[in-house]
Amino acid sequence: MRSPHSRRYYKSVAAEAMRAAAEAMEGSADDASPRTTTRVQLEMPPVAMERLTRLKEKTEAASYAEVIRNALRVFEALLDEHEKGAEFQLKRASGETVAYKIFV
């Protein structure tokens, strides 16, 4: 058992609390069966972790897992459209429209 005074212990406890909160938010009181999940552990370089943290703050997500789930939904939707032949464009605040190459 980890010492309750170690950083690793607190990170583990915090991660478990965030997971439980995310699962509670996703679950519904009228679900007949419990939700099954698969735990995924990621190692990220500091720059990627900073990006994930910024996205969590900007979106007011409850957890990093929520940010990643939302990102996967958007990525999947864009990929589906790309596979159907769609081209992506951005319309800037100035009104300028530019091609946006997500998938090269």
HELIX and SHEET records of a PDB file:
HELIX    1   1 ARG A    7  GLU A   26  1                                  20    
HELIX    2   2 PRO A   46  THR A   59  1                                  14    
HELIX    3   3 TYR A   64  GLU A   83  1                                  20    
SHEET    1   A 2 GLN A  89  LYS A  91  0                                        
SHEET    2   A 2 THR A  97  ALA A  99 -1                                        
END                                                                             
